[in-house]
Each structure stands twice: as C-alpha cells, then as structure tokens.
Amino acid sequence: MPVATPGPADPSPQDPLTLLRSRSYLGLLVMAALVGVPVSAAAFGFLALVGELQPWIYTDLPKALGFDGTPVWWPLPLLAVGGLLTGLAVQYLPGHGGHEPTGGFKSGGTPRPIELPGVFFAALATLAFGAVLGPESPLLALGGGLAVAAVRLFKRDLPERASAVMGAAGSFAAISSLLGSPLLGAFLLMEASGLGGPMLGVVLVPGLLAAGIGALIFVGLGSWTGLGTYSLAIPDVPKATTPTAAEFGWALIVGLSAAFLGVGIRWLAVRLKTHVERRRLLATVVLGLVVAGLAIGYAESTGKPATDVLYSGQVALNPLLSQNAAYSVGTLLLLVLFKGLAYCVSLSSFRGGPIFPAMFVGAAGGLLLSHAPGLSLTAGFAMGIGAMSAAMLRLPLVSVLLATLLIGSQGLTVMPLVIVAVVVSYVATARLTPRPDPEPGREEKPPSLQHP
C-alpha cells in the first residue's frame, strides 16, 4: 500500500512541538486542506467510473448485443479482456500497475506522476471487469501521487519531509469515505505504515484535515450527482445478543479457521505469482478465465448469481446479510470455496486492494458457522469479517474496527467476541506463516521482549 511517511532515517529530526508551532507547518495544513478537495473529487470520480462500468459491462452490454439477460458464459470474455488490459498496463506502463497485492498492506513510497496512469488503468481493468480485488490500494496510490504532483506544480523545491506528509494527506483524502468513516481510514493508514512515536501527530493532523474535507466532498458529490458516496455500509443489521460462553468458544474456532484459510490463500497466490511474472500477458488472461470459471461454476451449482463470486464483495456484503435465509449451508460452503479461490487467483495477477474480498469471505464463513448451535447470526458475521481481515491484512486494530464499525450500534455488543477472534487469527497467522529467508551475510537473532 503506497503510504508516504517520514522515515526513521530522516537526517534532520525536529522536535514535534516546535514543528507544530512553526509557520511552515501552518502552511502545510493549508496545502493539505486545499489538496484534499481535488484529490477527493478525483477519488470520487474513479469510484463512480468503476461503479458505472461494472453493471454496464456485466448487465447492459449483453442486453445491447441482443441477449435475453446476461448469458451464463458471459464472465469468460469479461475476465479475459480484463486480464489482457491489466497485463498490458502492468507490463508496459511505468510503475508496473502499482502495489502488488500479494504483499499485503505495507507502506511504500508515493508513486511518481509518470506512474499514475499505470496505476489507474491496471486498477480500472481489474475492478470493472470482475476480478476479486478492491479499490482501496489504487485509491491510496492515486491520492498520494496526485497530492504530491499538485503541490510540486506550485512549489518545485518541496522538502522531502513535506512531500511525505502531503503524500500521506492525499492518501487520507482519497480513502476518507470508502471504509465508512474517515477515522477508520486514518487507523488503516497508521497501522499499515507503522506511524507512531512523537511524529505521529505531525503527519496525522494534515491527513485528518484532508480526510475530513474529503468526506465532505464525497457527501456533496454523492448528493449532487445522485450516485451515493460509495461508502462501506450495512444499514439493517439483526439485533445482537449478549455474548455467551459458547460464542467465546466459537471465537477461537473462527479465528483459527480464518488463519488457516488466509495463510492458504496467500501461499497459493504467491506461488501463482511466480508463474505470472514469467509470461505476464498470457498468464493474466488465463487466470482471468479461471476467475470466470469459478464464478460460472458457483452460479450453476447453486442457482445464485455469478456476481457473488465476481468483484470485490463490497456491494454484496449487505445483501449477503439481509438475505441470509436464502443461503443454505451448502451454498455458503461453496461461496467461501469459490470466492476464496477467485480471490487467491486475483491476488496473484491483477491489481487492487485485499480488504473487501477478505471481509466478504470472512462474512460468508461466519454466516456458515452461525448455522451451528451456540453462535448467533450477527456475532458470526462480525467475527468472520474481523478474523479474515486480520489473517489477510495482518492489521489487528483495523480488523476489529472494520468488523464492529460496519454493523453500527450492534458492533459494541459483539466487540468482545470480535477482539478474541481477531487476536487468535492474528497470532495463528503469524505462527503458520513461514519466516522469510534471512538476507545473505546477515545473522538473524531471535526477538526478545526484555530490555538489554
């Protein structure tokens, strides 16, 4: 995830309080506020474009071609074209299409202006044509890159520290409303980039300012255009009951299950990626066809729409919960299997973010387990989201917030269960994940919690 933050090796560290009182910092806040407006508008435009293209390509286009509805085989050409366009953007445009999703959410540098078209086109081809990834990583990259590029149009000699802060502010603004709350976006950026210590507030304040302005822009444009805000939201959540001892036991099972599933998805995605890198164009098209085949197989096996498997799952979360009675145990089991495999394949070859597919797979798994005695519907849904997010993102605080804030007031009731499931998933994922090979010539020492 491209989030620009001042690095620990900054050659000229300053006292944060002195920096906060300086005139240059006030200027930085003004720039963050001004940049938040166009960056948020650009992010809204990107989400609106994706939101219009998805139904047009999947539903309107086959009707325009004379078909009576969407043919069952339609995802095959859809994903083949998406794979080809994504492969072309990754292979031939500068920047290789942006963040490589099998790496999870990690901090990185802000893309250069020349790399932004590659990020845009790779993400658009991925998201619009039905690959199982979300818009959050491309939005962060585009927001940070556009912010720095805009400021440097007026101030070419922008210091490296200020450039990093403006990049982070642009990322804040771009993702301000996508996750349902600017604060949740702030926690995501802080935990993913490792922000902390005395410089936390220095970077966070401009980012929060840009995010607040971005949220207003999203609401204003959503109302003006009638397109909505594209925020993650589930309006009607079944009432949660007070957690029971049995549900705390289920929290352990949900956490462990998510850890095994998440590690398996990432393990297979990384190995598929090595084959994709050898023959980018052909492999991305072939794996796009695999995603399409999984969606068709699910639809034919269950009678449910193929879109349950296609796309990120952000829009499908609410129908999944509200229409849960229409999903049998067998259907939910197939949904977790097919969506998980499509997610894995998309991670290995396409470009996008890992958050929403992880949430959807976890939600489906939680609903599946809620059919067993002792686990309520809302608790299973929330624990599944939190545990699967922790397994795939490895961000425990954000995973708890994603699961609890999403379901509104009911989140407070199930929060203790979500915390247990997230902690179990996070620790189990760390234990199950193989340690990376140490760098040549560098001896790895075991960590210690004791001070020397």
Secondary structure by P-SEA (a helix, b strand, c coil): cccccccccccccccaaaaaacaaaaaaaaaaaaaaaaaaaaaaaaaaaaaaaaaaaccaaaaaacccccccaaaaaaaaaaaaaaaaaaccccccccccccccbbbbccccccaaaaaaaaaaaaccccccccaaaaaaaaaaaaaaaaaaaccccccaaaaaaaaaaaaaaaaccccccaaaaaaaaaaaacccccaaaaaaaaaaaaaaaaaaaaaaaaaaacccccccccccccccccccaaaaaaaaaaaaaaaaaaaaaaaaaaaaaaaaaaccaaaaaaaaaaaaaaaaaaaaaccccccccccccccaaaaaaaacccccaaaaaaaaaaaaaaaaaaaacccccccaaaaaaaaaaaaaacccccccaaaaaaaaaaaaaaaacccaaaaaaaaacccccccccaaaaaaaaaaaaaaaaaaacccccccccbbbbbbbcccc
